[in-house]
Structure formats: structure tokens, C-alpha cells
């Protein structure tokens, strides 16, 4: 409960059958099971203006013990927008306008560039679009997601599109195409001569043309 990472989990209340003494926890009800409010809980989505790059899991875990969540984000990447930033002149605005499984849309407004940190689980397959343009989703604070956001007003959309989803979509398209093709064959109008078959009428017409010398055959041996 004292870990900086706990603040980023967006846990607002803690239940415990035993007394808890930890910074930021306030007892709000005690009826056999204590209900504690986490005064230090960070919002689910927030803008930060200081990034700390790391190279691997071990470096990230060590860095998490040295930062203040909500002010600095630990990224497992060398390519960061800003390693140290000043607080914006105005107030950051972050608003979640859509929150569904695999689809989250957030509006941001800030006077300075930074990172939008979404305190939801990171996993391969998440992509992001900033004002319609695809952006890299960084692993933030070892467990969450972040996207570099320039100053100004922006819309960021997170979409979950793992490889299995793309393969399933492709197979569904191929299956639909096969079904449509079979349907066309099954419901094709009868009466048409199949390839290689000639109707009696066409044979009579050919014989007539041959008799008139209008059709000739060339045989090559």
C-alpha cells in the first residue's frame, strides 16, 4: 500500500478486516470490515510532463521507487518526447468520453507537451490514434499505457487489435467469400450449357455453316 505503483492503480477504496496504518488511507466506515478511502489515488487518465527512460524491466522497477506518480512517468524506451519538462502555464484537462472493452477515447488540453498516461493494463496489441494519426503506445510505469501528446487540444483513441484479432478478421473474410461463391453456384439459373457441352441447336447451326463453306478446320500433326 505504500508503493508508488499502488497510487497509479486508481484504487479509491480499500477493504480490510484488520486496522491499516498507511499514508493516504482514511477510515470512512468500520462495521466488522473497515472501508478506507485512498486519498492519494491517481485518476485513470492523466497528463504528465516529465518522462524517465529505462532500458529493461529491472531498470524500470528501480526507477519506480524514485519517482512521484502523477508527475513523472517511467517508460521502457529511449525515444521519449521529453525527459524533463516544466509544468504547463495553465491547467491540464483530461476527459474520458468513451470507455469500452478494447476501445477508449480521451480528450486532452494542455499548454505543454507531455504524455497521456492511461492507468489500464498494458498488453501487446494496443494501438493509439492521435487526432486520427497512429501513434506508438509505450509501456508506462511497467504496467500501464502512455502516448506522447503535443501541446494543444487533442483526441486520443486506444484500440485493442492483437494479432489474433487480425487473423480472425482475415479468416472471416475468406469464409464469407467462399460462402458467397458457393451460393452463386448453387442458385445459378438452369438451362445454360456447361463447358465442353454443346446443345443440339448449336450443332445444327455449325453443320449448316460448314455446308456453306463458312467454317473450315485446320488440323496440324
DRENFIRO-152483 format. One record per residue (C-alpha): chain; residue number from 1; y, x, z. Coordinates in steps of 0.5 Angstrom, whole numbers. Layout:
SITE   c     k      yy      xx      zz
SITE   A   NUM       Y       X       Z
...
This chain:
SITE   c     k      yy      xx      zz
SITE   A     1       0       0       0
SITE   A     2       5       6       1
SITE   A     3       3       9      -6
SITE   A     4       9       8     -11
SITE   A     5       4       5     -16
SITE   A     6       3      -1     -12
SITE   A     7      10      -3     -13
SITE   A     8       9      -3     -20
SITE   A     9       3      -8     -20
SITE   A    10       8     -13     -19
SITE   A    11       4     -16     -13
SITE   A    12       9     -20      -9
SITE   A    13       5     -22      -3
SITE   A    14      -1     -19       1
SITE   A    15      -6     -23       5
SITE   A    16      -9     -19      11
SITE   A    17     -14     -21      17
SITE   A    18     -11     -15      20
SITE   A    19      -4     -13      22
SITE   A    20      -1      -9      17
SITE   A    21       5      -4      18
SITE   A    22       8      -1      12
SITE   A    23      15       0       9
SITE   A    24      17      -6       5
SITE   A    25      12     -11       8
SITE   A    26      15     -17      11
SITE   A    27      10     -22      15
SITE   A    28      12     -29      13
SITE   A    29       6     -33      16
SITE   A    30       1     -32      21
SITE   A    31      -5     -37      21
SITE   A    32     -11     -33      22
SITE   A    33     -10     -30      16
SITE   A    34      -3     -26      15
SITE   A    35       1     -27       9
SITE   A    36       6     -21       8
SITE   A    37      12     -21       2
SITE   A    38      12     -15      -1
SITE   A    39      20     -13      -1
SITE   A    40      19      -7      -6
SITE   A    41      15     -11     -11
SITE   A    42      18      -9     -18
SITE   A    43      19     -14     -24
SITE   A    44      13     -15     -29
SITE   A    45      18     -12     -34
SITE   A    46      24      -7     -33
SITE   A    47      28      -2     -37
SITE   A    48      28       5     -34
SITE   A    49      33      11     -37
SITE   A    50      29      17     -34
SITE   A    51      22      19     -37
SITE   A    52      18      24     -35
SITE   A    53      13      27     -40
SITE   A    54       6      29     -38
SITE   A    55       0      32     -42
SITE   A    56      -6      29     -39
SITE   A    57      -9      25     -33
SITE   A    58      -8      30     -28
SITE   A    59      -1      31     -29
SITE   A    60       1      24     -29
SITE   A    61      -3      23     -23
SITE   A    62       1      28     -19
SITE   A    63       8      26     -23
SITE   A    64       7      19     -20
SITE   A    65       7      22     -13
SITE   A    66      14      25     -14
SITE   A    67      18      19     -18
SITE   A    68      21      13     -16
SITE   A    69      18       7     -20
SITE   A    70      24       3     -23
SITE   A    71      28       9     -24
SITE   A    72      23      14     -27
SITE   A    73      17      12     -32
SITE   A    74      11      17     -33
SITE   A    75       9      18     -40
SITE   A    76       3      22     -42
SITE   A    77       6      24     -48
SITE   A    78      11      30     -50
SITE   A    79      15      26     -55
SITE   A    80      20      22     -50
SITE   A    81      26      18     -52
SITE   A    82      30      22     -46
SITE   A    83      27      26     -41
SITE   A    84      33      25     -36
SITE   A    85      38      19     -37
SITE   A    86      44      16     -34
SITE   A    87      45       9     -31
SITE   A    88      48       5     -36
SITE   A    89      55       3     -35
SITE   A    90      53      -5     -35
SITE   A    91      47      -9     -32
SITE   A    92      41      -8     -36
SITE   A    93      38     -15     -38
SITE   A    94      30     -16     -39
SITE   A    95      28     -23     -40
SITE   A    96      21     -25     -42
SITE   A    97      21     -31     -47
SITE   A    98      13     -31     -49
SITE   A    99       7     -29     -44
SITE   A   100       1     -31     -47
SITE   A   101      -6     -27     -47
SITE   A   102      -5     -22     -53
SITE   A   103       2     -24     -54
SITE   A   104       8     -22     -50
SITE   A   105      15     -23     -53
SITE   A   106      21     -20     -49
SITE   A   107      29     -20     -50
SITE   A   108      33     -14     -47
SITE   A   109      40     -12     -47
SITE   A   110      43      -5     -44
SITE   A   111      49       0     -46
SITE   A   112      44       6     -46
SITE   A   113      37       8     -49
SITE   A   114      31       8     -45
SITE   A   115      24       5     -44
SITE   A   116      22      -2     -43
SITE   A   117      16      -2     -38
SITE   A   118      11      -8     -38
SITE   A   119       7      -7     -32
SITE   A   120       1     -10     -35
SITE   A   121      -5      -6     -36
SITE   A   122      -5      -1     -42
SITE   A   123     -11      -1     -47
SITE   A   124     -12       2     -54
SITE   A   125     -11      -4     -59
SITE   A   126      -4      -6     -56
SITE   A   127       2      -5     -61
SITE   A   128       9      -7     -61
SITE   A   129      15      -9     -65
SITE   A   130      22      -8     -64
SITE   A   131      26     -12     -68
SITE   A   132      20     -13     -73
SITE   A   133      19      -6     -74
SITE   A   134      13      -3     -71
SITE   A   135      13       2     -65
SITE   A   136       9       6     -61
SITE   A   137       6       3     -54
SITE   A   138       6       9     -49
SITE   A   139       1       9     -43
SITE   A   140       6       9     -37
SITE   A   141       5      11     -30
SITE   A   142      -2      12     -32
SITE   A   143      -4       4     -32
SITE   A   144       2       0     -36
SITE   A   145       5       0     -42
SITE   A   146      12       2     -45
SITE   A   147      16       2     -51
SITE   A   148      22       6     -53
SITE   A   149      28       2     -54
SITE   A   150      35       4     -56
SITE   A   151      42       1     -53
SITE   A   152      44      -6     -55
SITE   A   153      40     -12     -56
SITE   A   154      33     -12     -58
SITE   A   155      27     -17     -58
SITE   A   156      20     -13     -57
SITE   A   157      14     -16     -58
SITE   A   158       7     -14     -56
SITE   A   159       1     -16     -59
SITE   A   160      -7     -14     -58
SITE   A   161     -10     -12     -64
SITE   A   162     -16      -8     -63
SITE   A   163     -21      -5     -68
SITE   A   164     -26     -10     -66
SITE   A   165     -21     -16     -68
SITE   A   166     -19     -13     -75
SITE   A   167     -27     -12     -77
SITE   A   168     -28     -19     -74
SITE   A   169     -22     -22     -79
SITE   A   170     -25     -18     -85
SITE   A   171     -32     -21     -84
SITE   A   172     -29     -28     -83
SITE   A   173     -25     -27     -90
SITE   A   174     -31     -24     -93
SITE   A   175     -35     -30     -90
SITE   A   176     -30     -35     -93
SITE   A   177     -30     -32    -100
SITE   A   178     -38     -33    -100
SITE   A   179     -38     -40     -98
SITE   A   180     -33     -42    -103
SITE   A   181     -36     -38    -108
SITE   A   182     -43     -42    -107
SITE   A   183     -39     -49    -106
SITE   A   184     -36     -48    -113
SITE   A   185     -43     -46    -116
SITE   A   186     -47     -52    -112
SITE   A   187     -41     -57    -115
SITE   A   188     -40     -55    -122
SITE   A   189     -41     -60    -127
SITE   A   190     -47     -61    -130
SITE   A   191     -49     -61    -138
SITE   A   192     -46     -54    -139
SITE   A   193     -51     -50    -143
SITE   A   194     -53     -44    -138
SITE   A   195     -52     -37    -141
SITE   A   196     -57     -35    -146
SITE   A   197     -59     -42    -148
SITE   A   198     -57     -46    -154
SITE   A   199     -56     -53    -155
SITE   A   200     -60     -57    -161
SITE   A   201     -53     -59    -164
SITE   A   202     -50     -51    -164
SITE   A   203     -57     -49    -167
SITE   A   204     -56     -54    -173
SITE   A   205     -49     -52    -174
SITE   A   206     -51     -45    -174
SITE   A   207     -56     -46    -179
SITE   A   208     -51     -50    -183
SITE   A   209     -46     -45    -183
SITE   A   210     -52     -40    -185
SITE   A   211     -54     -44    -191
SITE   A   212     -47     -44    -194
SITE   A   213     -46     -36    -193
SITE   A   214     -41     -36    -188
SITE   A   215     -45     -33    -183
SITE   A   216     -49     -26    -184
SITE   A   217     -53     -22    -180
SITE   A   218     -54     -14    -180
SITE   A   219     -60     -11    -177
SITE   A   220     -60      -4    -175
SITE   A   221     -66       0    -174
